[in-house]
Amino acid sequence: MIFTDSADVKIDGDHDMRFDIQRNRFIVSLIHKDNKSSIIPTIASTAQECLTHAITNISNFYFSVSGDSACNRDLPFTIQIGIPCGTDLCFFDHTLSAKEWICPEHKTKHKTNDVSIWFADKLHTKDDRCTENCPGLDKVWLDRQPEDKHLGRLAAKLTNEDTRKIYIRLQEVDPALQWNIINESSKRGGFDIKINALYDWKKSSVFASFKQLQQSLNDEDIDIHKLCQISREVKKEFNQPREKLQLRPSISNTQKLPDHIGNQTFQLGIELGLSVVEMQQIENDHVTNLRSQTEEVLNKWRILPEATYEVLAKALHRLQLSSVLSYLTYEEDLEEQMEVGLAEKVKEGPQEQVEVGLKEEVANRIIHDIQNSQILDYMITHLVISSDDRRRIEQHAGQDDQNRALLREVIKRGEPTYTLFIDALRTVDTQI
């Protein structure tokens, strides 16, 4: 459908893209038919890259034929990421890499993990190689700050000597001395030294960027396409349906893994989304017990919103730990997932914040005891589920099966469905 200032484009059976023009702002929205957490990240990142490239070329062509020399930047426009903020859509700069952002206008704190998929890993290429005419990372990526996982991936592709060379170029204050200090303080050498050096550069810089990394690699005659490789997803074929891959791994399943990770725990933690600081703390807490380090990494990761079997499997595959995948059963432990997934902070009063953790006995009670009709009414009224969702839930024969279907929907959707579900339980049954 095309209107004077908007257009809707169907990408596939699940994804649609909408384009809106509001004054001098061109807004692109990616929509999944179920919910935003089901959007395939590579679709978002590929769309962003293609649109940026196309609009840049169109803009440059306009400037060339119009004789307008006012634009001399790499990008003839600014890129911002929009996030729903009350009834408005508020924007922050695309270079922001923090996991949370506070809207300066509404003073509201937002998590950025959902909208960050515009800069998710790019599509895999054959043999993980760039094309002959690849110029390296595009301008948008070069402006961004590397996430800790990107530093971890780069550290795995560099030798100690290559890392030392680029660190000496990147670090502004006493680089040789700082390198020696990192060497002396790193407990195991190898990967630890490389990741600690790269992170030391990142935390000591006002704004560390991929552009600085690329320049240092180029100056030391190190292949800049290593940055292309660390920005791409790994290619992994799964023999499991997507529904199972999107489940949160159970504790009983992840407990089988620590005996098979070995000394790659630090690298695994960063690849799964933990920060270098978190990994350093875990390492210090379990200095002599590598297994305990791995257990804590997996336990910390399991409660993250993005923790799924697919993410875990791809991380293991990237670290060349594919043999460990045989220990994953892709099992669904519904009660256990409720305990993890619904341990969220929700508002009970104007000021008070309370911690809500559904233990196994509470999850069992929800499945076996509640009448879901009023719960569904409440959630539909607050627009977190639709009438179609209700019909899918109520098509199950028994009340227990309907309640299980409802809980699966809550787990899959995350916030704000979690909070509204808790509110519904309190409204309908004050004993929950």
Order of alpha helices (4+ residues) and beta strands (2+ residues): beta-beta-beta-alpha-beta-beta-beta-beta-alpha-alpha-alpha-alpha-alpha-alpha-alpha-alpha-alpha-alpha-alpha-alpha-alpha-alpha-beta-beta-alpha-alpha-alpha-alpha-alpha
